[in-house]
Amino acid sequence: MITQMEIARHELLRDIEDNVSALCKNYNLDTEICEQISTSVADFLAEHYAGQVISFPKDFYYKIAQRDLDIYNDFTGNNWFFLVKKYGMTESGIRKVINRVRKRIMKHQQPDLFCE
C-alpha cells in the first residue's frame, strides 16, 4: 500500500526532474543530456536529504538569479535576438525569464490587500 507521503515525495521529485529538464532544454542541450541531468539532480536530492523533513513556507521567495536580473535589465522591449545571442538561450527561454522576473518584482511591490 502506497502512503500519501510516498505519493507526495514522488510528485516532488518528478516535478524537480521535469523542471530541471525543461531548464536544460532552454539552453539548447540535447534531450538525452537534459534527462540525465534532471534525473541526477532528483537522485541527489533524494539521497542527500533522505530521512529529513523539509517545509517550504508559502511566502518564501527564492532569490532571483543575477543572470535573470541581467536579462531583465538588458531587455528593451524588442531586443529578443540580441538577448538570445548574448545569453546563449532560446527566445522562448528568454521570454520565460523576463516574465518570471516581472511577476516576482510585481508581486514584491504590490501590497497585500487582506493583511491587517
Protein Blocks (a to p, Z undefined) as FASTA:
>chain_A
ZZfklmmmmmmmmmmmmmmmmmmmmnopafklmmmmmmmmmmmmmmmmgoiacdddfklc
cdddfklmmmmmmpgojammmmmmmnopafklmmmmmmmmmmmmmmmmpccfkbZZ
